[in-house]
Amino acid sequence: MHSIQELQQIIDQAVKDTTYPSEPKELYEPISYLMALGGKRLRPAMVLMATDLFGGDIQEALAPALAVELFHNFTLMHDDIMDKAPLRRGQPTVHAKWNEAVAILSGDVMFVKAYKMMIQVKPDILSPVLEVFNQTAVGVCEGQQIDMNFERRAEVSIPEYVEMIRLKTAVLVGGALKIGALIGNASEKDAQLLYEFGENLGIAFQLQDDILDVYGDPEKFGKQVGGDIISNKKTFLLIKALELAEGETAKSLNHWLNLTQFDAEAKVKAVRTIYDVLGIRELSESIMLAYADKATSSFNGINIPENNKTTLLSFANLLIKREN
């Protein structure tokens, strides 16, 4: 069994070794640029991890793992256009460095390249692998649209929010793991249990991200702490606070949400104080851990030797207990 770090290094090297045509440079340079910005390479590492889990050959899983990384970055490239985001991993986004038309077309080519790499699996598993990949791709797009719809709505419920993050974030975690399991010749039952593990882990991962955005250490988080508060983003924390706040607390929270001109630091501090009064952090952490427990329960049902499970279980703990 390989360690998480070894698998991430294998992916990182494979990304570096991937070359694209030189012309037209406006089409291909943005792909090389975005892929070189790095990131944790968690999703493609999961493909290799799942193949390794069932004793498969990780070299056979390398092209599909790169397909997952290309697909993930394609969605980021297009998401950045929709969000009008100026930065990605601390560097200018593709649409900011080039323009929106370049970012749209370049992203489209990434999706095609992802398919080209995904079909490099053995013919006997091609159909089930593509079925998982297609469902995943559609789910991610649905999740992004629902997230954008939330921006125009006054109220969003907790179940609606969880369903959105399941689609936008968690199905890609589950899909990456199931594809890796199929490459490793897992049974359909075990591949599905691994998918359920990944999906619940993905939900827990996003809930932890919501918590870190408010309570993370600015030195470790890597993003602006309080960014979700500043933009009134409907995260689990805000939705729960709106549900629980009464009287003066509700009045104060709505005051900050409705302000168009404000000092960012003051707003973050005030809303965080409201969250503290309502016990939002503890509630959020308990829901996050409930999804982590659901993930572990599915994982425990997989029919493989216990010592094969160590890497993935330590990976799950790493995601849940991370600080960035």
PyMOL commands that set and color helices and strands:
alter all, ss='L'
color gray80, all
select helices_A, chain A and resi 4-17+25-36+42-53+58-83+94-97+100-118+123-151+158-183+188-215+218-221+227-230+236-244+247-258+264-278+280-300+306-320
alter helices_A, ss='H'
color red, helices_A
select strands_A, chain A and resi 87-88+91-92
alter strands_A, ss='S'
color yellow, strands_A
deselect
rebuild
show_as cartoon
